[in-house]
Amino acid sequence: MTDTSVKEAGSRPAGMAAPGSRALGSALPRILMNSGLAQILIALVLPVAIVTIWQLAGTNGSLFGGVLPTPDRVVSAWWTWAFGAKGMGLNPYSGTWLANVIFSTERVAEGFLVAILVGVPAGIWIGWSRLGAQILDPTVQMLRPIPITAWLPFSLAVFGISGFSAIFLIALGAFYPIVINTTQGARHVERNLVRAALMMGAGRLDILRRVVLPAALPAIFTGLRIGLGIGWTAVIVSEMIAVKSGLGYVLWDAYYVGRMDVVIADMVSIGVMGLLSDQLILLAERWALSWRLAGAR
């Protein structure tokens, strides 16, 4: 320790921490709050509080006169649904959880992929081309207010009770937020970037590929996240009526026979699958926009 540091340490009042330790102490809570574990714990606070209150409010395993089961009964029903022996006993749901999750996930993935393949090019064309806006935008805006449930009779008449009916409804529901957000992203590209590309001799296709599409990516990913959420809503609605498998079918069947514990376990499963798929979109967004994050540093 140098003479200067000794003098500074001696001149500080007793109990006062060094400046470096104060900075470390103030930064430590921020570091902990930004850690992945801390974010998970914070996210779990509200669900855990709701489940705890729900469990404590129950009487003899149920609430509201036996209509709503307590969380322990829901967990027990889900365990049998997920890990019970198939075809054993009088429980038709035993051991079928994974199969139904796969059925619903495949339908959402297929319908969502169709919505991307149609919605992103259509949105780019509407937002970037005046002709595209004149041709497509009025029709999109006319069809967009029609709810997914109104398309159910049409899909049943055209596709029948099959997976194609569900995929059609999922693709239709996810299409609108994707095309609207893509349109906005393409329409609000910085014009100076376009002028700079033109001055460098870029053609219209090069501008579209190297300027418009990258600039519209944040808006496109916003549309993808919204569309994916609507896709999960659409698959449940369609599976209740249009198909005989999947989480939506189990939900409606369990309600019909009075198994509210299975209904709630099904609802939680839908929410978890929606959360996981949304996190996949966020990971893809971070990868696709890594150049933007690097430029912001």
N, C-alpha and C positions, 0 to 999 in steps of 0.2 A: 504494500500500500504506500502510495506517495505521500509527501508532506501535505500536498494540497487536499487530497482526499481525506487525510486524517483531520485537517482543519475543518473541512466541510462537514464531516461526520460529527466532529465535536461541537460545531456551531448549531446543529439541528437540535431542536427541543427534544426532551425525552419522550418516547412513544411515537414520534413521527417517523414513518417509513421512508426509505430512500425513494427517489423519483422512479427508478427502474422497477422497484417492487410494486409501487402504486400503479404504474402502467400495466404491469403483468396482472395485477389483481383485477383491474377494470376490464382487461381483455379476456380473462379466463371465462367469465359468464358468457360472453359472445361466442367464444370458441365452442363451449359446451352446447349452447343453443343451436349452433350451426351444424353440429355433428349429426350423422344419420341416426344414431341411437336415440339422441334427445328428440329429434323430430318424430320418430316413431312413438316414443313415450307420450309426447304432447298430443299426437293424433289419437291415442288410445284413451285419453282422459275422459272425453265426453261419452264414447260408447260404453266404457266401463261404468261410469256413473249411471247411465240410463239402465244398463242391465242390473246393476246393484239395487237401484230403487225399485225396478220391476220385480226382482226376486223377493225383496223384503215386503212389497205390497201384496204379494200373493197369499192366499189362504188355501191350505190343502192342495197346493200345486196348481192353482188357477186364480184368475181374476174375473170380475164382472159375471159372477154367478156360474163359473165354469166355462165361459166362452173362450177366454184367452189363457193359454197355459203359461206357466212360469218358465224362465230360461232353463232350469235344470231338466224339465220335461222336454223342451225343444232340443237340447243337446243330446239327451237320451234317444229321441226319435231320429235325429240326424245320424247318430252312431249306428243305429240299426239299419237305417237307410243306406249308409255308406259301406258298412262292414258286415252286415248280417248275411246269413246264408241265403242264397237265391232259391226260391221255390219251396222254402221250408215254412211250415206253419200257415197262419191265416193272414200274414202281413204281405200284401202284394208289392210293397215298396222295398222290402228287405234286399240289400245288396245291389240296388240298381242306381245308386247316386252317380257313380262315375260314368256309366253308360249314358245317362240322361244329360249330364254335363257335356260330354263329348258331342252328343247329337246337337245340342243347342249351340255349342261353340263352333262346330263346323258350319251350321247354317248362318250364324252371324258372320263368320269369316268369308264365306262365299258371297253373301249378299253385300257385305262391306266392300269386297274387292270389286264387284260389279259397279257399285256406286262410285268408287274411286276412278275406275277406268272410263266411266261415262262423265262423271261430275267434274273432274279436274280439267280435261280438255274442253268441255263445254264452257266452264267458267273462264278459262283463259281466252277462249274465242269471244265470249260475250264482253269481257272486260277490255280486250285489246283491239277488237275489231268492231267498227260501227255497224257493219253488215251483220256480224254475228249477234250483236245486241238487238238489231231490228228483227232478226229472224227468230231467235230463241227466247229472248228475255220475256216477251209478252206471254208466251205459252207457259214458261216456268212460273211466272208470277200468278197466272190464272190457276194452275194446278196445285201450287204450293199450299193454299189454305185448306185443301181437302184433307181431312184427317186420315190416318192410316186405317182406322176402324171402318171408314166409309169404303175403303178399297177391298175389304174382306169378301163381300159377295162377288165382286168382280173376279178376284183371284180364285175363289172356289169354283166359279163357273168356268173359268179358263183352264186352270191347272188341276182342279179337283182336290181331294184330300191327299196331299202329297207334300214332299219337301220343297218342290218347286214353288208352291204357293207361299210358303214361309220365306223362301229366298227372295221372291219378288217383292213381298212387303218390306223386308229388311232393306233391300236395295233402294226401294222407293223412299223409305223413311230417311235413310242416310244420305240420299242423293241431294236433297234440297239444302241442308246446311253446308255441304261440301261445295256445291256449285255457287251458292251465294257468297261464301267467304272467299272462294277462289276468284270470283268476279271482282270483288272489292280489292283484293290484293293486286290483281293485274291492272285494274283501273287506276290505282293510285301509285303506280311506279314513278319514281323521281324522273321527271322529264329531262333533267340535265344529264342523267346517265344515258338516256336514249340518244340525246344530241351528241354526247361524247362518242358513243359507239358509231353513230352515223359519220362523224368527222373522221373516224379511223377506218372508214370503208366497210363497216359491217353491213351485211344484207339483212333483210327483214327476218329471215329464219334464224340467223345468228343472233339478232337482237332478242328474238323471242326465247331462244334457248339459253343465251348467256346473260341476259339482263332481266327480262320480264319474269321468267320462271324463278330464278333465285330470289329476286326481290319480293315475289308473291308467296314464297314458302312459309313465312310466319302466319299469314292469313290462311293458307291452305291447311296447315297443321291445326289451327284453331277449328276450322271446319271439320277436319277429320275427328277431332276429339268430340265435338258436338254430335256429329253423325254417328260415331260409334255408340254413344250413349242412347241415341234414338234407335239404333239397330238392336240393342238389347231389349229395349221396350217393345219393338216390333216383333221380335222373335217370341216373346212371351205371349203377346196378343195372338199371333198366328198359331202358335202351338196349342193354345186353348181350344181352337176350333178346327184349324186346317190340317193338323197332323195328329198322330197318335203316339208321339214320343217327345222327349225333351223336358226341360224344367217347367215350361208353361203348361204342358199336358199334365204333369204330376201335380202342379199347383192347383189346377182346376179340378182334377179328379179327387185330390185330397180334401178340398173344400166341400165337394159334393157328398163325400161320405163322412164328413164331420171330423176329419183329422187335422185340426188346427195346428197341432205341434209340427206336423209335416209341412203344412202351409208356410209357417214362419221359418222353418229350416230351409225351405225352398227359397223364400224371399231373401234370406241372408246369403244363400249360395249365389243367387243372381247378383246381389250387390257386390260380393267378393269377386266374382268373375268380371263384372264391369270395372271394378277398381284395378284389377290386374291387367286387363286389356288396355285401360287408359294409361297405365304406367309404361306399357310397351310402346304406345304412341309417343309418350314423353321421351323415352330413350331414343326412339328413331328421330325425334325432333332435335334432340341435343347432338346426335351424330350428323344429321343433315345440315344443321346450322352451326357446326363447330367453327367454320370460317368466320362467322359473325361474332361469336364469343371471343375468338382469338383477336379479332380487330378491336374489340371493346376494351381489351386489357391495356 
